Amino acid sequence: MLNAKVIETIKDAAQKLTGHKKRAFMAKVAEDYYAGSARKTETYLGWNRQAVQLGAIHRRRNEKASGMMYQ
């Protein structure tokens, strides 16, 4: 999947974030590199699967809400 240097950089970035920003970042990484799979993200990066899933839910909710603002 990703080489060790990229994984190290992604983990470092995630460590510097907290709360909803961290979960959103984790969800974006899962979406971009692991086909949206929280399970694969957990396996390859060691992140909490439920946190990744929660981040994905909030990202979808925010995208939907911002799209509705401009209709």
TAHU-V635581 format. One record per backbone hydrogen bond with DSSP energy under -1.0 kcal/mol. CO is the residue of the C=O (numbers start at 0). NH is the residue of the N-H. Records with the same first field share a line. If there is no record, write none. Layout:
CO=NH / NH
This chain:
2=6
3=7
4=8
5=9
6=10
7=11
8=12
9=13
10=14
11=15
13=16
17=20 / 21
18=22
19=23
20=24
21=25
22=26
23=27
24=28
25=29
26=30
27=31
28=32
29=33 / 35
33=36
36=40
37=41
38=42
39=43
40=44
41=45
47=51
48=52
49=53
50=54
51=55
52=56
53=57
54=58
55=59
56=60
57=61
58=62
59=63
60=64
61=65
62=66
63=67
64=68
67=70
